[in-house]
Amino acid sequence: MAGRSVVEMGVAACGKASVGATLANALSAKFIDGDDWHP
């Protein structure tokens, strides 16, 4: 997926991180959790 980004959005505690990690794994892509960007 060079040069492409996927942004997943949703309400708190709806499973975004789980879905994002699974999707990243399936696409052999890097997963970045938004929770890692704020305290």
MOPAC internal coordinates of N, CA, C and O (Angstrom, degrees):
PM7 1SCF
backbone

  N    0.0000 0     0.00 0     0.00 0    0    0    0
  C    1.4430 1     0.00 0     0.00 0    1    0    0
  C    1.5206 1   111.21 1     0.00 0    2    1    0
  O    1.2310 1   119.82 1  -142.39 1    3    2    1
  N    1.2691 1   117.95 1    37.61 1    3    2    1
  C    1.4618 1   120.76 1  -179.74 1    5    3    2
  C    1.5169 1   110.52 1   -58.19 1    6    5    3
  O    1.2310 1   121.24 1   -49.42 1    7    6    5
  N    1.3452 1   115.23 1   130.58 1    7    6    5
  C    1.4469 1   119.54 1   177.20 1    9    7    6
  C    1.5164 1   115.12 1    80.95 1   10    9    7
  O    1.2310 1   119.96 1  -173.45 1   11   10    9
  N    1.3188 1   117.69 1     6.55 1   11   10    9
  C    1.4633 1   120.54 1  -179.54 1   13   11   10
  C    1.5174 1   110.12 1  -123.16 1   14   13   11
  O    1.2310 1   121.34 1   -29.47 1   15   14   13
  N    1.3117 1   115.05 1   150.53 1   15   14   13
  C    1.4656 1   121.24 1   175.69 1   17   15   14
  C    1.5188 1   109.11 1  -129.89 1   18   17   15
  O    1.2310 1   121.38 1   -31.49 1   19   18   17
  N    1.3075 1   114.97 1   148.51 1   19   18   17
  C    1.4550 1   121.52 1   173.13 1   21   19   18
  C    1.5181 1   106.23 1  -121.63 1   22   21   19
  O    1.2310 1   120.31 1   -53.65 1   23   22   21
  N    1.3164 1   117.02 1   126.35 1   23   22   21
  C    1.4598 1   121.90 1   177.93 1   25   23   22
  C    1.5182 1   107.67 1  -114.05 1   26   25   23
  O    1.2310 1   121.15 1   -54.29 1   27   26   25
  N    1.3083 1   115.41 1   125.71 1   27   26   25
  C    1.4622 1   121.65 1   179.86 1   29   27   26
  C    1.5274 1   107.54 1  -111.76 1   30   29   27
  O    1.2310 1   120.76 1   -50.00 1   31   30   29
  N    1.3150 1   116.15 1   130.00 1   31   30   29
  C    1.4680 1   120.37 1  -178.29 1   33   31   30
  C    1.5220 1   110.09 1  -127.92 1   34   33   31
  O    1.2310 1   120.98 1   -28.94 1   35   34   33
  N    1.3193 1   115.73 1   151.06 1   35   34   33
  C    1.4510 1   120.69 1   177.10 1   37   35   34
  C    1.5083 1   110.63 1   178.40 1   38   37   35
  O    1.2310 1   120.72 1    -5.41 1   39   38   37
  N    1.3101 1   116.23 1   174.59 1   39   38   37
  C    1.4627 1   121.48 1  -179.46 1   41   39   38
  C    1.5255 1   110.26 1   -71.19 1   42   41   39
  O    1.2310 1   120.94 1   -17.00 1   43   42   41
  N    1.3267 1   115.81 1   163.00 1   43   42   41
  C    1.4634 1   121.42 1  -179.45 1   45   43   42
  C    1.5333 1   111.35 1   -58.24 1   46   45   43
  O    1.2310 1   121.50 1   -38.95 1   47   46   45
  N    1.3185 1   114.74 1   141.05 1   47   46   45
  C    1.4709 1   122.94 1   173.48 1   49   47   46
  C    1.5256 1   114.19 1    62.75 1   50   49   47
  O    1.2310 1   120.17 1  -148.28 1   51   50   49
  N    1.3409 1   117.29 1    31.72 1   51   50   49
  C    1.4673 1   119.30 1   179.33 1   53   51   50
  C    1.5293 1   112.32 1  -100.56 1   54   53   51
  O    1.2310 1   120.02 1   178.81 1   55   54   53
  N    1.3451 1   117.56 1    -1.19 1   55   54   53
  C    1.4597 1   120.52 1   177.03 1   57   55   54
  C    1.5138 1   114.74 1   102.04 1   58   57   55
  O    1.2310 1   119.91 1  -161.67 1   59   58   57
  N    1.3288 1   117.77 1    18.33 1   59   58   57
  C    1.4744 1   121.19 1  -178.39 1   61   59   58
  C    1.5229 1   111.82 1   -58.92 1   62   61   59
  O    1.2310 1   120.36 1   136.23 1   63   62   61
  N    1.3291 1   116.92 1   -43.77 1   63   62   61
  C    1.4627 1   120.22 1  -177.58 1   65   63   62
  C    1.5283 1   111.16 1   -65.33 1   66   65   63
  O    1.2310 1   120.36 1   139.21 1   67   66   65
  N    1.3169 1   116.93 1   -40.79 1   67   66   65
  C    1.4681 1   120.64 1   178.89 1   69   67   66
  C    1.5195 1   111.40 1   -64.29 1   70   69   67
  O    1.2310 1   120.67 1   133.21 1   71   70   69
  N    1.3168 1   116.33 1   -46.79 1   71   70   69
  C    1.4651 1   120.93 1   179.21 1   73   71   70
  C    1.5252 1   110.03 1   -66.07 1   74   73   71
  O    1.2310 1   120.43 1   136.69 1   75   74   73
  N    1.3254 1   116.78 1   -43.31 1   75   74   73
  C    1.4631 1   120.85 1  -179.87 1   77   75   74
  C    1.5114 1   112.55 1   -61.71 1   78   77   75
  O    1.2310 1   120.26 1   136.41 1   79   78   77
  N    1.3230 1   117.12 1   -43.59 1   79   78   77
  C    1.4638 1   120.85 1   179.04 1   81   79   78
  C    1.5263 1   111.03 1   -64.86 1   82   81   79
  O    1.2310 1   120.60 1   138.66 1   83   82   81
  N    1.3169 1   116.45 1   -41.34 1   83   82   81
  C    1.4673 1   120.73 1   178.29 1   85   83   82
  C    1.5238 1   110.96 1   -64.70 1   86   85   83
  O    1.2310 1   120.41 1   136.13 1   87   86   85
  N    1.3199 1   116.82 1   -43.87 1   87   86   85
  C    1.4610 1   121.54 1   179.14 1   89   87   86
  C    1.5256 1   110.98 1   -64.13 1   90   89   87
  O    1.2310 1   120.59 1   135.26 1   91   90   89
  N    1.3223 1   116.48 1   -44.74 1   91   90   89
  C    1.4681 1   120.27 1   178.89 1   93   91   90
  C    1.5210 1   110.60 1   -60.36 1   94   93   91
  O    1.2310 1   120.38 1   138.23 1   95   94   93
  N    1.3194 1   116.87 1   -41.77 1   95   94   93
  C    1.4614 1   120.75 1   178.47 1   97   95   94
  C    1.5290 1   110.86 1   -62.63 1   98   97   95
  O    1.2310 1   120.47 1   136.05 1   99   98   97
  N    1.3188 1   116.70 1   -43.95 1   99   98   97
  C    1.4665 1   121.06 1  -179.47 1  101   99   98
  C    1.5262 1   111.98 1   -64.93 1  102  101   99
  O    1.2310 1   120.65 1   148.73 1  103  102  101
  N    1.3396 1   116.36 1   -31.27 1  103  102  101
  C    1.4644 1   121.13 1  -178.68 1  105  103  102
  C    1.5252 1   112.96 1   -95.93 1  106  105  103
  O    1.2310 1   120.74 1  -176.90 1  107  106  105
  N    1.3306 1   116.19 1     3.10 1  107  106  105
  C    1.4738 1   121.46 1  -175.20 1  109  107  106
  C    1.5251 1   110.18 1    52.70 1  110  109  107
  O    1.2310 1   121.23 1  -133.90 1  111  110  109
  N    1.3217 1   115.25 1    46.10 1  111  110  109
  C    1.4617 1   121.98 1  -177.16 1  113  111  110
  C    1.5247 1   109.70 1  -116.91 1  114  113  111
  O    1.2310 1   121.04 1   -11.30 1  115  114  113
  N    1.3153 1   115.62 1   168.70 1  115  114  113
  C    1.4605 1   121.89 1   177.68 1  117  115  114
  C    1.5223 1   108.99 1   -85.95 1  118  117  115
  O    1.2310 1   120.67 1   -44.31 1  119  118  117
  N    1.3308 1   116.32 1   135.69 1  119  118  117
  C    1.4612 1   121.64 1   177.52 1  121  119  118
  C    1.5185 1   109.18 1  -105.46 1  122  121  119
  O    1.2310 1   120.50 1   -53.06 1  123  122  121
  N    1.3258 1   116.66 1   126.94 1  123  122  121
  C    1.4634 1   122.23 1   175.94 1  125  123  122
  C    1.5209 1   107.34 1  -120.76 1  126  125  123
  O    1.2310 1   120.83 1   -61.29 1  127  126  125
  N    1.3212 1   116.01 1   118.71 1  127  126  125
  C    1.4663 1   121.76 1   179.75 1  129  127  126
  C    1.5182 1   109.32 1   -86.43 1  130  129  127
  O    1.2310 1   120.15 1   -51.54 1  131  130  129
  N    1.3126 1   117.33 1   128.46 1  131  130  129
  C    1.4598 1   121.86 1   179.85 1  133  131  130
  C    1.5195 1   113.10 1   -58.27 1  134  133  131
  O    1.2310 1   119.93 1   152.62 1  135  134  133
  N    1.3356 1   117.73 1   -27.38 1  135  134  133
  C    1.4623 1   120.85 1   178.36 1  137  135  134
  C    1.5253 1   111.91 1   -62.24 1  138  137  135
  O    1.2310 1   120.31 1   156.97 1  139  138  137
  N    1.3137 1   117.02 1   -23.03 1  139  138  137
  C    1.4703 1   120.97 1   179.53 1  141  139  138
  C    1.5230 1   112.28 1   -75.39 1  142  141  139
  O    1.2310 1   119.87 1   171.24 1  143  142  141
  N    1.3215 1   117.85 1    -8.76 1  143  142  141
  C    1.4630 1   122.10 1  -175.88 1  145  143  142
  C    1.5201 1   113.64 1   -99.21 1  146  145  143
  O    1.2310 1   120.12 1   177.60 1  147  146  145
  N    1.3226 1   117.37 1    -2.40 1  147  146  145
  C    1.4695 1   119.22 1   177.90 1  149  147  146
  C    1.5216 1   109.57 1  -145.78 1  150  149  147
  O    1.2310 1   120.58 1   -24.24 1  151  150  149
  N    1.3461 1   116.49 1   155.76 1  151  150  149
  C    1.4765 1   120.20 1  -177.42 1  153  151  150
  C    1.5133 1   113.66 1   -69.11 1  154  153  151
  O    1.2310 1   120.10 1   180.00 1  155  154  153

